[in-house]
Amino acid sequence: MTVFINSPSQSGAVSVAVESFTPTSGPGAGIPPIDRIANLNVIVNDSDVSQAIVTIRVNPVDVASGQTLEYIGSVSTGGSRPTWLGFDFNGDIGRPNQTPRDQVEANLITGVDISGSVFADMEANSTSGVAGNFNDIFVDGDIAGNLQCSTTGSLGPVECGGSQLLGEIFSPNDIRRISFGGTIRRVVAGDRIQGANVEAAGIVAPPGVVGLESDLLQGNLLIEGDVSAPIVISQEWHGSSNIARIDGDLAAGTVGTLGNRMFILSDPTPTVNDGADILEEQIIINAANNSSDWLGDVAINSGGSEEILIGPNQAQPYQAPYYEALPSELGGGAIGLVPFNFHPKASDPQQFDEVNKNPKQLSGTEFTSFQAVVEHYGPVALGAAGTPAFLIEHCIDPNIPFRM
């Protein structure tokens, strides 16, 4: 199907709806509605038209009667003027099991709001000074195709209610929020993921492939399952009181040249900022408290001369889960495995050393005015009323056992 847009009586932006509907009168009365479009080509040649805004949808009147557009396959645009595409119907974009995949391209994709899945590769490409943005992606099903915007555009927000993200989401600039009901395979933002949270049931990528990659992450990272692919934040995790919450395992394993580093924070200017002071926030592993484990490494200041790896196979002070490195060495933040233990070195007094017998010595007024600080690897709260939060013991001599 080819749609030619020539509007000699109108200048500026032209809005066109490509609709599936049931004609009730005129020559088309009684003809069954189109419920599938394999190929659509949109041509805009009118020099008076600044851009054509084309929405593919089911006629609103017919939506109420249950009419559907099962799918639209490939969509191409052409001509001398920019074309903006939008999708608003209760079906799929692209056909499943199509080899090669259906292709959808336009200068700007104004929005995707469908109750089905995306099986096509979709791309917004810039032209005539129009940035190739890919806006407002709301998909009730899966995303099995690739979503990509141009070098000058940005992408998102992305909300997907399905169980699979088999394709890749790529923006050389911003990605504005990601929320996904299933597992993420690969998301790449050349600049930043900004404005809100990244939410998914898990992050799983093929061997050697980074699952989530961005220069900046502005918001929380909320993963309801396992993370078994690297997460690369190449500059900073930006914001106040942000949390990386991983309900499942932080998995181990060799992934390409990244080893088993499952969460990487990288210092963009290691010669200037070489103190690994970039983990200012909180990473929580086994956040659902479901017996998941911390199995892979957390790499801090990756690429700097003072890179720090914290993981179960590292030696102290970087051995997980109860590493002894102070928060100040990491940038003030912490990585914690639920249930959180207290930090033996960051607490004041420090944990008693049974080998060296070096408890904190207090006497006189110092004893009565001393305030102990118990630092943990993650946020904690007091339990039920009447349940002691800590056991307090004392001794009068380092060589005599502690007692209540």
Summary of the structure (lengths in Angstrom):
residues: 404
radius of gyration: 28.0
end to end distance: 84.6
largest distance: 102.9
contacts: 1340
relative contact order: 0.06
helix: 4%
strand: 43%
